[in-house]
């Protein structure tokens, strides 16, 4: 981070240093006035933002505490109803009958003893259902109080209730099914509810289940009645992650993305107690407050949108920022015109400097009135012009003297045609004397000299480069008892392709010098082949059957070639005390990459004791004209 700040500061200073003095002064004024005003404005609005957020948090915590108190009251009312039912001895007697009751007894139970339980719902009208479920086959159902357990045996919570051993289980459900019609049709109205189930046993034996149920809109009024500002919403989250809320409210009920975000935040917090956090969703900021309701194993959630007031704060902030910017622009314009008057003489001096940069040194320096730094600068500028004119005159005299010396040197040079003619005369003398080997060698040497001296361009035909290599090997074979055979594997069409001049001969020269060290015996071959590649490229390979290169030096050589950094030739380049001569692989690699692009170049393959193969990859470009018929193999032994 520190390095990034330093780099940014350096770039800004560099940019500012290239501006005019007038621009730099205006920039300084802007920095002095604008940046402090922005910092102060941001600080003030951040304080306002923090105060509003803290106030919203306090109000939300108070609201959720009130709702938690309301829920605790409803929990106590439902638990009280369950305890009253279990402690009623007549009810226990009915559930544990060991005979089938008579009709008169049923009427007495229904009209008398069970009628007392209606007082429970009268005292707590929010309780929508009070039911007893039994597995005693001898007793009869008495609607709407007593039912058989078979009616609830398919419910997912039924096995858990049977294992409670007199304990309680709280269950939140999305619908209030009609127990008398549950196997024929679902209710038409979606009415979430909360149920308290308690297992009843007598003497250690299961007797039945008591269920007390309340609609969630009565259990937690703020969850379903909503809050007047429409920018907040409450919800209940049960132990299984199901969320209960008013689906018609916009904050949570109308946004599946919001529900997923809230669940994600709850997973990340992993807090058993109450907590609050701020988050952002689709560019809007929200406040989430969560309070546990431990007795029912659920959480009360409260999501509050902070966008309303924050938008007003942001709007005020933008207005003040715009006013600051407008003021700075106005001050900058005034400053600009004042500086233009003050720096007028400096601009005149700058214009004179521009003329001098274009080569006009015979300029009249404008007369600067007054003293000060600008007047002193104009005086020294005038002296500088005089000195430059003197140095230019000296340079012209030196250049004329140098040209005269070069002309004298050119006149003293030997004409290259004189060398060609001399070689031709010696060749004729050798033929007259019957020295055919010497005559052929001189012919090859003359061809090499013509090829080297005649440098009309960087590109030649592949056939011309091959002819030069043939002449080179013809001359070099004079030195060897075992001459080197050149084998060509190139089609006539490929001989017309365009290559860089003197790009293959250095590769052959490396093979001649380093492939057969000492007095190595056996046939010596150099094979040159050309093969077409995809994307209009061609691969030209120069391969010898010499000693090869060891793995380590070969890897180093290829790495240096890839970096265009090879300084010596292969393979002798890796021998102690070797001194490179000629063009070399590095020069060839640099020329190929320079003229054909970085994707082209050389690569070396070798197997010690068997061969060395240098591959040059270049674009496939065809020159006009023809080369005629050529032999594919040349053996000059």
C-alpha positions as CSV (number, residue, x, y, z in Angstrom):
1,X,0.0,0.0,0.0
2,X,2.8,2.4,0.9
3,X,4.5,1.7,-2.4
4,X,1.2,2.4,-4.3
5,X,0.8,5.7,-2.5
6,X,4.4,6.6,-3.3
7,X,3.9,5.7,-7.0
8,X,0.7,7.6,-7.2
9,X,2.3,10.7,-5.6
10,X,5.2,10.5,-8.0
11,X,2.9,10.3,-11.1
12,X,0.9,13.3,-9.8
13,X,4.0,15.3,-9.2
14,X,5.4,14.3,-12.7
15,X,2.1,15.3,-14.3
16,X,2.0,18.6,-12.4
17,X,5.6,19.3,-13.3
18,X,4.8,19.2,-17.0
19,X,2.0,21.8,-16.7
20,X,2.5,25.5,-17.1
21,X,3.2,27.7,-14.1
22,X,-0.2,29.3,-14.5
23,X,-1.8,25.8,-14.4
24,X,0.2,24.8,-11.4
25,X,-0.8,27.9,-9.5
26,X,-4.5,27.3,-10.2
27,X,-4.0,23.7,-9.2
28,X,-2.4,24.8,-5.9
29,X,-5.4,27.1,-5.2
30,X,-7.8,24.2,-5.9
31,X,-5.9,21.9,-3.6
32,X,-5.7,24.5,-0.8
33,X,-9.4,25.3,-0.8
34,X,-11.2,22.3,-2.3
35,X,-9.6,19.4,-0.5
36,X,-10.1,20.8,3.1
37,X,-13.7,21.6,2.3
38,X,-14.3,18.1,1.0
39,X,-12.7,16.6,4.1
40,X,-14.7,18.7,6.5
41,X,-18.0,18.0,4.6
42,X,-17.3,14.3,4.6
43,X,-16.5,14.2,8.3
44,X,-19.7,16.1,9.2
45,X,-21.9,13.9,7.0
46,X,-20.3,10.8,8.3
47,X,-21.1,11.9,11.8
48,X,-24.7,12.5,10.8
49,X,-24.8,9.1,9.2
50,X,-23.4,7.3,12.3
51,X,-25.9,9.2,14.6
52,X,-28.8,8.2,12.4
53,X,-27.7,4.6,12.3
54,X,-27.2,4.5,16.1
55,X,-30.7,6.0,16.6
56,X,-32.3,3.5,14.2
57,X,-30.6,0.7,16.1
58,X,-31.9,1.8,19.4
59,X,-35.5,2.2,18.1
60,X,-35.3,-1.2,16.4
61,X,-34.0,-2.9,19.6
62,X,-36.8,-1.3,21.6
63,X,-39.4,-2.5,19.1
64,X,-38.1,-6.1,19.0
65,X,-38.0,-6.2,22.9
66,X,-41.7,-5.2,23.0
67,X,-42.5,-7.9,20.6
68,X,-40.5,-10.5,22.5
69,X,-42.4,-9.6,25.7
70,X,-45.7,-10.1,23.8
71,X,-44.6,-13.5,22.5
72,X,-43.5,-14.5,26.0
73,X,-47.0,-13.7,27.3
74,X,-48.6,-15.9,24.6
75,X,-46.2,-18.7,25.4
76,X,-47.1,-18.6,29.1
77,X,-50.9,-18.6,28.2
78,X,-50.5,-21.7,26.0
79,X,-48.4,-23.5,28.5
80,X,-50.9,-22.7,31.2
81,X,-53.8,-24.1,29.1
82,X,-51.8,-27.3,28.6
83,X,-51.0,-27.7,32.3
84,X,-54.7,-27.1,33.3
85,X,-55.8,-29.9,30.9
86,X,-53.2,-32.4,32.2
87,X,-54.1,-31.7,35.8
88,X,-57.8,-32.3,35.2
89,X,-58.6,-35.7,36.9
90,X,-61.9,-36.3,35.0
91,X,-60.0,-35.9,31.7
92,X,-57.4,-38.4,32.8
93,X,-60.1,-40.8,33.9
94,X,-61.8,-40.6,30.5
95,X,-58.6,-41.1,28.5
96,X,-57.7,-44.2,30.6
97,X,-61.1,-46.0,30.5
98,X,-60.8,-49.8,30.2
99,X,-64.3,-50.2,28.8
100,X,-66.4,-48.6,26.2
101,X,-68.6,-45.8,27.7
102,X,-72.3,-45.9,27.4
103,X,-74.3,-43.2,25.6
104,X,-75.5,-41.6,28.8
105,X,-71.9,-41.3,30.0
106,X,-70.8,-39.7,26.8
107,X,-73.6,-37.1,27.0
108,X,-72.6,-36.4,30.6
109,X,-69.0,-36.0,29.7
110,X,-69.7,-33.7,26.7
111,X,-72.3,-31.5,28.4
112,X,-70.7,-31.3,31.7
113,X,-67.1,-32.1,32.3
114,X,-65.7,-31.3,28.9
115,X,-67.7,-28.1,28.7
116,X,-65.5,-26.7,31.5
117,X,-62.6,-26.7,29.0
118,X,-64.3,-24.1,26.9
119,X,-63.5,-21.6,29.7
120,X,-59.8,-22.0,28.7
121,X,-60.5,-20.5,25.2
122,X,-62.8,-17.9,26.8
123,X,-60.0,-16.7,29.1
124,X,-57.5,-16.8,26.2
125,X,-59.4,-16.0,23.0
126,X,-56.1,-16.1,21.0
127,X,-56.0,-19.9,21.4
128,X,-57.7,-21.1,18.2
129,X,-57.6,-24.9,19.0
130,X,-57.5,-26.9,22.2
131,X,-57.4,-30.7,21.4
132,X,-56.8,-34.0,23.1
133,X,-55.5,-37.0,21.1
134,X,-55.6,-40.5,22.4
135,X,-54.7,-44.0,21.3
136,X,-57.4,-45.7,23.5
137,X,-59.6,-47.6,21.1
138,X,-62.4,-47.9,23.7
139,X,-63.3,-44.2,23.9
140,X,-65.2,-42.1,21.4
141,X,-64.1,-38.8,19.8
142,X,-65.9,-35.7,21.2
143,X,-65.7,-32.8,18.8
144,X,-64.0,-30.3,19.0
145,X,-62.0,-31.6,22.0
146,X,-61.1,-35.3,21.8
147,X,-59.7,-37.1,18.8
148,X,-57.9,-40.2,18.0
149,X,-54.1,-40.1,17.5
150,X,-54.5,-41.8,14.1
151,X,-55.6,-38.4,12.8
152,X,-52.1,-36.9,13.5
153,X,-50.0,-40.1,13.0
154,X,-48.8,-38.8,9.6
155,X,-47.5,-35.5,10.9
156,X,-43.7,-35.1,10.9
157,X,-43.6,-34.0,14.5
158,X,-45.7,-37.0,15.8
159,X,-42.8,-39.5,16.5
160,X,-40.9,-36.8,18.4
161,X,-43.9,-35.9,20.6
162,X,-44.3,-39.6,21.6
163,X,-40.7,-39.7,22.8
164,X,-40.9,-36.6,25.0
165,X,-41.9,-38.6,28.2
166,X,-44.2,-35.9,29.4
167,X,-42.2,-33.1,27.8
168,X,-43.3,-30.3,25.5
169,X,-42.7,-29.6,21.8
170,X,-43.3,-26.3,20.0
171,X,-44.0,-26.5,16.2
172,X,-44.5,-23.7,13.7
173,X,-46.6,-24.5,10.6
174,X,-47.4,-22.6,7.5
175,X,-51.1,-23.7,7.4
176,X,-53.9,-24.4,9.8
177,X,-55.3,-27.6,8.5
178,X,-58.9,-28.7,9.4
179,X,-58.3,-31.9,11.3
180,X,-61.8,-33.2,10.3
181,X,-61.1,-32.7,6.6
182,X,-57.3,-33.1,6.3
183,X,-57.5,-36.2,4.1
184,X,-60.0,-34.7,1.6
185,X,-59.0,-31.1,1.0
186,X,-56.5,-28.5,2.1
187,X,-57.7,-25.2,3.7
188,X,-58.4,-22.4,1.2
189,X,-56.8,-19.9,3.5
190,X,-53.1,-19.8,4.3
191,X,-53.0,-19.2,8.1
192,X,-49.6,-19.9,9.8
193,X,-49.9,-21.1,13.3
194,X,-47.8,-22.2,16.3
195,X,-48.6,-25.4,18.2
196,X,-47.7,-26.6,21.7
197,X,-47.8,-30.4,22.0
198,X,-47.3,-32.2,25.3
199,X,-47.2,-36.0,25.8
200,X,-49.5,-37.4,28.5
201,X,-48.6,-40.5,30.4
202,X,-50.0,-42.3,33.4
203,X,-48.0,-44.7,35.5
204,X,-45.3,-44.6,32.9
205,X,-47.7,-45.6,30.1
206,X,-48.5,-43.4,27.1
207,X,-52.1,-42.0,27.4
208,X,-52.3,-39.3,24.7
209,X,-51.2,-35.9,23.5
210,X,-52.6,-32.5,24.3
211,X,-52.3,-29.8,21.6
212,X,-52.8,-26.0,22.1
213,X,-52.6,-23.9,18.9
214,X,-52.6,-20.2,18.2
215,X,-52.5,-18.4,14.8
216,X,-49.2,-16.5,14.3
217,X,-51.0,-13.3,13.6
218,X,-52.3,-13.5,17.3
219,X,-49.1,-15.0,18.7
220,X,-46.8,-12.3,17.2
221,X,-48.9,-9.3,16.0
222,X,-46.1,-7.2,14.6
223,X,-44.9,-10.1,12.4
224,X,-48.2,-10.1,10.5
225,X,-49.8,-6.7,11.0
226,X,-46.7,-4.9,9.9
227,X,-45.3,-1.5,10.8
228,X,-46.6,1.8,9.5
229,X,-43.5,3.1,7.8
230,X,-43.3,0.2,5.3
231,X,-39.5,0.3,5.5
232,X,-39.1,-2.5,8.1
233,X,-40.5,-5.9,8.7
234,X,-40.5,-8.6,11.4
235,X,-40.3,-12.4,10.8
236,X,-40.0,-15.6,12.8
237,X,-37.4,-18.2,12.0
238,X,-37.9,-21.7,13.4
239,X,-35.2,-24.2,14.3
240,X,-35.4,-25.8,10.8
241,X,-34.7,-22.5,9.0
242,X,-38.3,-21.9,7.8
243,X,-39.3,-18.2,7.8
244,X,-42.7,-17.0,8.8
245,X,-43.8,-13.5,7.8
246,X,-46.4,-11.4,6.1
247,X,-45.7,-12.2,2.4
248,X,-47.5,-9.0,1.3
249,X,-45.0,-6.7,2.9
250,X,-42.2,-5.4,0.6
251,X,-39.0,-5.7,2.8
252,X,-38.9,-9.4,3.4
253,X,-42.1,-10.9,2.0
254,X,-41.7,-9.6,-1.5
255,X,-38.0,-10.5,-2.0
256,X,-36.6,-14.0,-2.1
257,X,-33.1,-12.5,-2.4
258,X,-33.5,-10.7,0.9
259,X,-34.6,-13.9,2.6
260,X,-31.5,-15.7,1.3
261,X,-29.3,-12.8,2.4
262,X,-30.8,-12.9,5.9
263,X,-30.3,-16.7,6.2
264,X,-26.7,-16.2,5.0
265,X,-26.0,-13.6,7.7
266,X,-27.5,-15.8,10.4
267,X,-25.2,-18.7,9.3
268,X,-22.2,-16.4,9.4
269,X,-23.0,-15.0,12.8
270,X,-23.4,-18.4,14.5
271,X,-24.6,-16.5,17.7
272,X,-26.9,-18.1,20.2
273,X,-27.9,-14.8,21.8
274,X,-29.2,-11.5,20.3
275,X,-27.1,-9.7,17.7
276,X,-27.4,-6.9,15.2
277,X,-25.6,-6.2,11.9
278,X,-25.7,-4.0,8.9
279,X,-25.6,-5.3,5.3
280,X,-26.0,-4.1,1.7
281,X,-28.2,-5.7,-0.9
282,X,-28.6,-4.5,-4.5
283,X,-27.1,-1.1,-3.6
284,X,-29.4,-0.5,-0.5
285,X,-28.3,-0.6,3.1
286,X,-30.3,-2.5,5.8
287,X,-30.1,-3.2,9.5
288,X,-30.8,-6.7,10.8
289,X,-31.6,-7.4,14.5
290,X,-32.1,-10.9,15.8
291,X,-33.4,-12.0,19.2
292,X,-33.7,-15.6,20.3
293,X,-37.0,-17.0,21.7
294,X,-35.4,-19.9,23.5
295,X,-38.6,-21.5,24.9
296,X,-39.9,-22.3,21.4
297,X,-36.5,-22.8,19.7
298,X,-37.1,-19.9,17.3
299,X,-35.7,-16.4,16.5
300,X,-37.4,-13.1,16.1
301,X,-36.0,-11.2,13.1
302,X,-36.3,-7.4,12.4
303,X,-35.1,-6.0,9.1
304,X,-35.0,-2.2,8.8
305,X,-34.2,-0.3,5.6
306,X,-31.8,2.6,6.1
307,X,-32.3,4.1,2.6
308,X,-34.9,6.6,3.4
309,X,-33.0,8.9,5.7
310,X,-29.6,8.0,4.1
311,X,-30.9,9.2,0.7
312,X,-31.8,12.5,2.3
313,X,-28.4,12.8,3.9
314,X,-26.7,11.8,0.6
315,X,-28.8,14.4,-1.3
316,X,-27.8,17.1,1.2
317,X,-24.2,16.0,0.9
318,X,-24.2,16.2,-2.9
319,X,-25.8,19.7,-2.8
320,X,-23.0,21.0,-0.5
321,X,-20.4,19.3,-2.6
322,X,-21.8,20.9,-5.8
323,X,-21.8,24.3,-4.1
324,X,-18.2,23.7,-3.1
325,X,-17.2,22.7,-6.6
326,X,-19.1,25.7,-8.1
327,X,-17.3,28.0,-5.7
328,X,-13.9,26.5,-6.6
329,X,-14.6,26.8,-10.3
330,X,-15.5,30.4,-9.9
331,X,-12.3,31.1,-7.9
332,X,-10.2,29.1,-10.4
333,X,-11.5,31.3,-13.3
334,X,-10.7,34.5,-11.4
335,X,-7.3,33.1,-10.4
336,X,-6.6,32.1,-14.0
337,X,-7.1,35.6,-15.4
338,X,-5.1,37.2,-12.6
339,X,-2.2,34.8,-13.2
340,X,-2.4,35.4,-16.9
341,X,-1.7,39.1,-16.3
342,X,1.1,38.4,-13.9
343,X,2.8,35.7,-16.1
344,X,2.4,37.6,-19.4
345,X,6.2,38.3,-19.7
346,X,7.1,34.8,-18.8
347,X,4.9,33.5,-21.7
348,X,6.7,35.8,-24.1
349,X,10.0,34.3,-23.0
350,X,8.5,30.8,-23.4
351,X,7.4,31.6,-27.0
352,X,11.0,32.6,-27.8
353,X,12.2,29.3,-26.4
354,X,9.8,27.4,-28.6
355,X,11.2,29.1,-31.7
356,X,14.7,28.2,-30.6
357,X,13.7,24.6,-30.2
358,X,12.5,24.5,-33.8
359,X,16.0,25.6,-34.9
360,X,15.5,29.4,-35.2
361,X,18.5,30.7,-33.3
362,X,18.4,34.1,-35.0
363,X,15.5,35.5,-32.8
364,X,15.1,38.8,-31.1
365,X,14.6,38.3,-27.4
366,X,11.6,40.3,-26.3
367,X,12.5,43.2,-24.1
368,X,11.2,42.5,-20.6
369,X,10.4,45.6,-18.6
370,X,11.1,45.7,-15.0
371,X,13.5,43.5,-12.9
372,X,12.9,40.6,-10.7
373,X,13.4,36.9,-11.6
374,X,11.8,37.1,-15.1
375,X,14.1,40.0,-16.1
376,X,17.2,38.1,-14.9
377,X,16.0,35.0,-16.8
378,X,15.6,37.0,-20.0
379,X,19.2,38.3,-19.7
380,X,20.7,34.9,-19.2
381,X,18.5,33.5,-22.1
382,X,20.0,36.1,-24.4
383,X,23.6,35.0,-23.4
384,X,22.6,31.4,-24.0
385,X,21.5,32.2,-27.6
386,X,24.8,33.8,-28.3
387,X,26.7,30.8,-27.0
388,X,24.6,28.3,-29.0
389,X,25.2,30.2,-32.2
390,X,29.0,30.1,-31.5
391,X,28.9,26.3,-30.9
392,X,26.8,25.7,-34.1
393,X,29.4,27.5,-36.1
394,X,32.2,25.4,-34.6
395,X,30.2,22.2,-35.3
396,X,29.7,23.1,-38.9
397,X,33.4,23.6,-39.3
398,X,34.2,20.2,-37.7
399,X,31.6,18.4,-39.9
400,X,33.1,19.9,-43.0
401,X,36.6,18.7,-41.9
402,X,35.3,15.2,-41.2
403,X,33.5,14.9,-44.6
404,X,36.7,15.8,-46.3
405,X,38.6,13.1,-44.4
406,X,36.0,10.5,-45.3
407,X,36.3,11.4,-49.0
408,X,40.1,10.9,-48.9
409,X,39.6,7.5,-47.2
410,X,37.1,6.4,-49.8
411,X,39.5,7.3,-52.6
412,X,42.2,5.1,-51.0
413,X,40.0,2.0,-50.7
414,X,40.4,-0.9,-53.1
415,X,37.6,-1.4,-55.5
416,X,35.8,-4.7,-54.8
417,X,35.8,-5.5,-58.6
418,X,39.6,-5.5,-58.5
419,X,39.3,-8.5,-56.0
420,X,36.8,-10.4,-58.3
421,X,39.0,-9.9,-61.3
422,X,42.1,-11.0,-59.5
423,X,40.4,-14.2,-58.3
424,X,39.2,-14.9,-61.9
425,X,42.8,-14.4,-63.2
426,X,44.2,-16.9,-60.5
427,X,41.4,-19.3,-61.4
428,X,42.3,-19.2,-65.1
429,X,46.0,-19.8,-64.2
430,X,44.9,-22.9,-62.2
431,X,42.9,-24.2,-65.0
432,X,45.7,-23.7,-67.5
433,X,48.0,-25.6,-65.1
434,X,45.4,-28.4,-64.8
435,X,44.7,-27.7,-61.1
436,X,40.9,-28.4,-61.2
437,X,40.5,-28.5,-57.4
438,X,42.1,-25.1,-56.9
439,X,40.0,-23.7,-59.8
440,X,36.8,-25.0,-58.2
441,X,37.8,-23.7,-54.8
442,X,38.5,-20.2,-56.2
443,X,35.1,-20.3,-58.0
444,X,33.4,-21.0,-54.7
445,X,35.4,-18.4,-52.9
446,X,34.5,-15.8,-55.6
447,X,30.8,-16.7,-55.2
448,X,31.1,-16.2,-51.5
449,X,32.7,-12.8,-51.9
450,X,30.1,-11.6,-54.3
451,X,27.3,-12.8,-52.0
452,X,28.9,-11.0,-49.0
453,X,29.7,-7.7,-50.8
454,X,26.5,-7.4,-52.7
455,X,24.1,-6.4,-49.9
456,X,21.2,-4.8,-51.7
457,X,18.7,-5.8,-49.0
458,X,18.0,-7.9,-45.9
459,X,16.0,-10.6,-47.8
460,X,17.1,-13.2,-50.4
461,X,15.7,-16.3,-51.9
462,X,16.2,-19.5,-50.0
463,X,17.9,-20.9,-53.1
464,X,20.5,-18.1,-53.1
465,X,21.3,-18.7,-49.4
466,X,21.7,-22.5,-50.2
467,X,24.1,-21.7,-53.1
468,X,26.1,-19.6,-50.7
469,X,26.3,-22.5,-48.3
470,X,27.4,-24.8,-51.0
471,X,30.3,-22.4,-51.9
472,X,31.2,-22.2,-48.2
473,X,31.4,-26.0,-47.8
474,X,33.3,-26.3,-51.0
475,X,36.0,-23.9,-49.6
476,X,36.0,-25.6,-46.1
477,X,36.3,-29.1,-47.5
478,X,39.8,-28.2,-48.7
479,X,40.9,-28.4,-45.1
480,X,39.4,-31.9,-44.3
481,X,40.5,-35.4,-45.3
482,X,36.9,-36.4,-44.9
483,X,34.8,-33.8,-46.7
484,X,31.4,-32.7,-45.5
485,X,28.4,-33.8,-47.6
486,X,25.5,-31.4,-47.9
487,X,22.1,-33.1,-48.3
488,X,19.1,-30.9,-49.3
489,X,15.6,-31.9,-48.5
490,X,13.9,-28.9,-50.0
491,X,11.3,-28.7,-52.8
492,X,11.8,-26.5,-55.8
493,X,8.9,-24.3,-54.7
494,X,10.4,-23.7,-51.3
495,X,13.6,-22.6,-52.9
496,X,11.7,-19.5,-54.0
497,X,10.8,-18.6,-50.4
498,X,12.1,-15.4,-48.8
499,X,14.7,-15.7,-45.9
500,X,17.0,-13.3,-44.2
501,X,20.4,-13.0,-45.9
502,X,23.2,-14.8,-44.0
503,X,20.7,-16.5,-41.7
504,X,21.5,-20.1,-42.5
505,X,25.2,-19.9,-43.2
506,X,26.1,-19.2,-39.5
507,X,24.2,-22.4,-38.5
508,X,26.2,-24.4,-41.0
509,X,29.4,-22.8,-39.8
510,X,28.6,-23.9,-36.2
511,X,28.3,-27.5,-37.4
512,X,31.5,-27.3,-39.4
513,X,33.5,-25.9,-36.5
514,X,32.0,-27.9,-33.6
515,X,30.2,-31.1,-34.8
516,X,33.3,-33.2,-35.5
517,X,36.1,-32.4,-33.0
518,X,39.6,-33.5,-33.7
519,X,40.2,-36.2,-36.3
520,X,36.8,-37.9,-35.9
521,X,36.2,-40.6,-38.5
522,X,33.2,-41.6,-40.4
523,X,30.9,-39.9,-43.0
524,X,30.2,-36.2,-42.2
525,X,26.8,-35.0,-43.3
526,X,24.9,-31.7,-43.0
527,X,21.2,-32.0,-43.9
528,X,19.1,-28.9,-44.7
529,X,15.3,-29.5,-44.8
530,X,12.2,-27.3,-45.1
531,X,8.7,-28.2,-43.9
532,X,5.5,-26.2,-44.0
533,X,3.7,-25.5,-40.7
534,X,0.2,-24.2,-39.9
535,X,-0.6,-20.5,-40.0
536,X,1.6,-19.9,-43.1
537,X,4.9,-20.6,-41.4
538,X,7.8,-22.7,-42.5
539,X,10.4,-24.6,-40.5
540,X,14.0,-24.8,-41.9
541,X,16.3,-27.3,-40.1
542,X,20.1,-27.6,-40.2
543,X,21.1,-31.0,-38.9
544,X,24.6,-32.6,-38.6
545,X,25.6,-36.1,-37.6
546,X,28.3,-35.0,-35.2
547,X,29.1,-35.3,-31.5
548,X,26.0,-33.5,-30.3
549,X,25.5,-31.4,-27.1
550,X,25.1,-32.5,-23.6
551,X,21.8,-32.0,-21.8
552,X,22.9,-29.2,-19.5
553,X,24.6,-27.0,-22.0
554,X,21.7,-27.6,-24.5
555,X,19.1,-26.4,-21.9
556,X,21.2,-23.3,-21.2
557,X,21.6,-22.6,-24.9
558,X,17.9,-22.8,-25.6
559,X,17.1,-20.6,-22.6
560,X,19.5,-18.0,-23.8
561,X,18.1,-18.2,-27.3
562,X,14.6,-17.8,-26.0
563,X,15.7,-14.6,-24.2
564,X,17.8,-13.4,-27.2
565,X,20.8,-13.5,-24.9
566,X,23.1,-16.1,-26.4
567,X,26.6,-14.6,-26.6
568,X,28.5,-17.5,-28.0
569,X,28.0,-20.3,-30.5
570,X,27.2,-23.9,-30.0
571,X,28.6,-26.3,-28.9
572,X,32.0,-24.8,-28.3
573,X,30.5,-21.8,-26.7
574,X,30.4,-23.8,-23.4
575,X,34.1,-24.8,-23.5
576,X,36.5,-22.9,-21.3
577,X,38.4,-20.1,-23.0
578,X,36.2,-20.1,-26.2
579,X,36.1,-16.8,-28.1
580,X,33.2,-16.3,-30.4
581,X,33.7,-15.3,-34.0
582,X,31.4,-14.5,-36.9
583,X,27.7,-13.7,-36.8
584,X,26.7,-16.5,-34.4
585,X,23.5,-17.9,-33.2
586,X,22.7,-14.9,-31.1
587,X,22.9,-12.5,-34.0
588,X,20.7,-14.8,-36.2
589,X,18.1,-15.1,-33.4
590,X,18.1,-11.3,-32.9
591,X,17.7,-10.7,-36.7
592,X,14.9,-13.2,-37.0
593,X,12.9,-11.8,-34.1
594,X,13.5,-8.2,-35.3
595,X,12.3,-8.8,-38.9
596,X,9.7,-11.5,-38.4
597,X,8.4,-11.0,-34.8
598,X,9.0,-12.4,-31.3
599,X,7.0,-15.6,-32.1
600,X,9.7,-16.7,-34.6
601,X,13.2,-17.8,-34.0
602,X,15.7,-20.6,-33.4
603,X,15.5,-23.7,-31.2
604,X,18.2,-26.4,-30.8
605,X,17.7,-30.1,-30.5
606,X,20.5,-32.6,-29.9
607,X,21.3,-36.1,-28.8
608,X,25.0,-36.6,-27.6
609,X,27.0,-38.7,-29.9
610,X,24.3,-38.7,-32.7
611,X,23.2,-35.3,-34.0
612,X,22.6,-31.7,-33.4
613,X,19.5,-30.1,-35.1
614,X,18.9,-26.3,-35.3
615,X,15.4,-25.3,-36.3
616,X,14.5,-21.9,-37.6
617,X,10.8,-21.0,-37.7
618,X,9.8,-18.0,-40.0
619,X,6.7,-16.8,-41.9
620,X,6.2,-18.4,-45.3
621,X,6.8,-15.6,-47.9
622,X,7.3,-16.2,-51.6
623,X,9.5,-14.0,-53.8
624,X,8.7,-13.6,-57.5
625,X,11.0,-15.3,-60.1
626,X,12.4,-18.8,-60.4
627,X,15.5,-20.8,-59.6
628,X,15.3,-23.5,-62.2
629,X,16.0,-27.2,-61.6
630,X,18.3,-28.2,-58.7
631,X,19.5,-31.6,-57.4
632,X,18.3,-32.7,-54.0
633,X,21.7,-34.1,-52.9
634,X,25.2,-32.7,-53.1
635,X,28.2,-34.9,-52.3
636,X,31.6,-33.3,-53.0
637,X,33.9,-36.0,-51.9
